[in-house]
Amino acid sequence: MKNLQQATLAQLQAYVAEVELRRGFAAETVQDKCLLLAEEVGELCKAIRKHHTSITTATDAKPQNVAEELADVLMYVLAIANKTEINLAEALIAKETKNEQRKWA
């Protein structure tokens, strides 16, 4: 996909499927993807902690880029949606329709 900046969620999902084929990740199972997603979420949390909290870290810790970690998380979420044959745009709309009926504190 040449212009990711204007991509819809469905286009991003298709892009991730194509990238996984090209990079040799298509054979990974949904379980593999979930484990990799958990790893990336951990890296995202570390980046948030490092840049947006007062919690101290080791002085020799490798800096984490929040934007890059969010992108990694999104890639794995889209990959898991592809592996489970879920149209994520439709799932989001359906879930938000349900959420609109809920009472929020």
C-alpha atoms as a printed R data frame, in Angstrom:
    type eleno elety resid chain resno       x       y      z
1   ATOM     1    CA   MET     A     1   0.000   0.000  0.000
2   ATOM     2    CA   LYS     A     2   1.562   3.236 -1.084
3   ATOM     3    CA   ASN     A     3  -0.386   5.746  0.983
4   ATOM     4    CA   LEU     A     4  -0.899   4.438  4.510
5   ATOM     5    CA   GLN     A     5  -1.779   7.916  5.778
6   ATOM     6    CA   GLN     A     6  -5.197   7.828  4.094
7   ATOM     7    CA   ALA     A     7  -5.888   4.109  4.636
8   ATOM     8    CA   THR     A     8  -9.117   2.821  6.120
9   ATOM     9    CA   LEU     A     9  -9.067   0.166  8.809
10  ATOM    10    CA   ALA     A    10 -10.010  -2.474  6.208
11  ATOM    11    CA   GLN     A    11  -7.147  -1.327  3.970
12  ATOM    12    CA   LEU     A    12  -4.710  -1.504  6.890
13  ATOM    13    CA   GLN     A    13  -5.895  -5.018  7.664
14  ATOM    14    CA   ALA     A    14  -5.305  -6.044  4.031
15  ATOM    15    CA   TYR     A    15  -1.893  -4.346  4.109
16  ATOM    16    CA   VAL     A    16  -0.855  -6.338  7.182
17  ATOM    17    CA   ALA     A    17  -1.918  -9.592  5.491
18  ATOM    18    CA   GLU     A    18   0.231  -8.729  2.465
19  ATOM    19    CA   VAL     A    19   3.206  -7.671  4.610
20  ATOM    20    CA   GLU     A    20   3.055 -10.906  6.588
21  ATOM    21    CA   LEU     A    21   3.229 -12.927  3.380
22  ATOM    22    CA   ARG     A    22   6.113 -10.863  2.038
23  ATOM    23    CA   ARG     A    23   8.094 -11.007  5.301
24  ATOM    24    CA   GLY     A    24   7.512 -14.707  5.933
25  ATOM    25    CA   PHE     A    25   5.215 -14.360  8.972
26  ATOM    26    CA   ALA     A    26   2.041 -15.819  7.433
27  ATOM    27    CA   ALA     A    27   2.589 -19.283  8.954
28  ATOM    28    CA   GLU     A    28   2.538 -17.946 12.517
29  ATOM    29    CA   THR     A    29  -0.528 -19.151 14.432
30  ATOM    30    CA   VAL     A    30  -3.045 -16.964 16.209
31  ATOM    31    CA   GLN     A    31  -1.437 -18.154 19.456
32  ATOM    32    CA   ASP     A    32   1.961 -16.968 18.184
33  ATOM    33    CA   LYS     A    33   0.436 -13.604 17.302
34  ATOM    34    CA   CYS     A    34  -1.127 -13.243 20.752
35  ATOM    35    CA   LEU     A    35   2.214 -13.905 22.435
36  ATOM    36    CA   LEU     A    36   3.943 -11.410 20.150
37  ATOM    37    CA   LEU     A    37   1.179  -8.878 20.824
38  ATOM    38    CA   ALA     A    38   1.676  -9.287 24.577
39  ATOM    39    CA   GLU     A    39   5.400  -8.679 24.101
40  ATOM    40    CA   GLU     A    40   4.742  -5.490 22.139
41  ATOM    41    CA   VAL     A    41   2.206  -4.257 24.701
42  ATOM    42    CA   GLY     A    42   4.909  -4.741 27.342
43  ATOM    43    CA   GLU     A    43   7.319  -2.661 25.279
44  ATOM    44    CA   LEU     A    44   4.632   0.001 24.859
45  ATOM    45    CA   CYS     A    45   4.070   0.104 28.625
46  ATOM    46    CA   LYS     A    46   7.807   0.435 29.179
47  ATOM    47    CA   ALA     A    47   7.947   3.346 26.734
48  ATOM    48    CA   ILE     A    48   5.015   5.064 28.463
49  ATOM    49    CA   ARG     A    49   6.606   4.511 31.855
50  ATOM    50    CA   LYS     A    50   9.921   5.916 30.657
51  ATOM    51    CA   HIS     A    51   8.504   9.054 29.033
52  ATOM    52    CA   HIS     A    52   5.277   9.814 30.850
53  ATOM    53    CA   THR     A    53   5.663   8.841 34.517
54  ATOM    54    CA   SER     A    54   7.934   9.662 37.404
55  ATOM    55    CA   ILE     A    55   8.978   6.014 37.826
56  ATOM    56    CA   THR     A    56  12.745   5.738 37.490
57  ATOM    57    CA   THR     A    57  14.477   3.300 35.158
58  ATOM    58    CA   ALA     A    58  18.026   2.068 34.810
59  ATOM    59    CA   THR     A    59  20.348   4.667 33.330
60  ATOM    60    CA   ASP     A    60  21.518   2.223 30.657
61  ATOM    61    CA   ALA     A    61  17.982   1.222 29.588
62  ATOM    62    CA   LYS     A    62  17.356   1.328 25.850
63  ATOM    63    CA   PRO     A    63  14.896   4.151 25.083
64  ATOM    64    CA   GLN     A    64  11.540   3.038 23.723
65  ATOM    65    CA   ASN     A    65   9.609   5.084 21.216
66  ATOM    66    CA   VAL     A    66   5.912   5.251 22.126
67  ATOM    67    CA   ALA     A    67   4.777   5.815 18.536
68  ATOM    68    CA   GLU     A    68   6.787   2.854 17.256
69  ATOM    69    CA   GLU     A    69   5.486   0.557 20.004
70  ATOM    70    CA   LEU     A    70   1.887   1.608 19.292
71  ATOM    71    CA   ALA     A    71   2.479   0.823 15.625
72  ATOM    72    CA   ASP     A    72   3.816  -2.627 16.552
73  ATOM    73    CA   VAL     A    73   0.754  -3.276 18.730
74  ATOM    74    CA   LEU     A    74  -1.568  -2.224 15.899
75  ATOM    75    CA   MET     A    75   0.222  -4.504 13.438
76  ATOM    76    CA   TYR     A    76  -0.288  -7.502 15.724
77  ATOM    77    CA   VAL     A    77  -3.928  -6.638 16.418
78  ATOM    78    CA   LEU     A    78  -4.555  -6.459 12.668
79  ATOM    79    CA   ALA     A    79  -2.653  -9.723 12.130
80  ATOM    80    CA   ILE     A    80  -4.755 -11.494 14.778
81  ATOM    81    CA   ALA     A    81  -7.923 -10.162 13.138
82  ATOM    82    CA   ASN     A    82  -6.711 -11.567  9.815
83  ATOM    83    CA   LYS     A    83  -5.829 -14.958 11.324
84  ATOM    84    CA   THR     A    84  -9.287 -15.224 12.889
85  ATOM    85    CA   GLU     A    85 -11.023 -13.886  9.758
86  ATOM    86    CA   ILE     A    86 -12.522 -10.930 11.602
87  ATOM    87    CA   ASN     A    87 -13.314  -7.733  9.745
88  ATOM    88    CA   LEU     A    88 -12.026  -5.351 12.389
89  ATOM    89    CA   ALA     A    89 -13.911  -2.331 11.050
90  ATOM    90    CA   GLU     A    90 -17.196  -4.240 11.288
91  ATOM    91    CA   ALA     A    91 -16.272  -5.595 14.732
92  ATOM    92    CA   LEU     A    92 -15.514  -2.095 15.993
93  ATOM    93    CA   ILE     A    93 -18.830  -0.742 14.727
94  ATOM    94    CA   ALA     A    94 -20.748  -3.671 16.258
95  ATOM    95    CA   LYS     A    95 -18.980  -3.304 19.602
96  ATOM    96    CA   GLU     A    96 -19.549   0.438 19.751
97  ATOM    97    CA   THR     A    97 -23.223  -0.099 18.916
98  ATOM    98    CA   LYS     A    98 -23.405  -2.376 21.975
99  ATOM    99    CA   ASN     A    99 -21.422   0.085 24.075
100 ATOM   100    CA   GLU     A   100 -23.865   2.867 23.239
101 ATOM   101    CA   GLN     A   101 -26.582   0.849 24.998
102 ATOM   102    CA   ARG     A   102 -24.543   0.431 28.189
103 ATOM   103    CA   LYS     A   103 -24.628   2.711 31.202
104 ATOM   104    CA   TRP     A   104 -21.270   4.252 31.983
105 ATOM   105    CA   ALA     A   105 -20.357   5.666 35.372
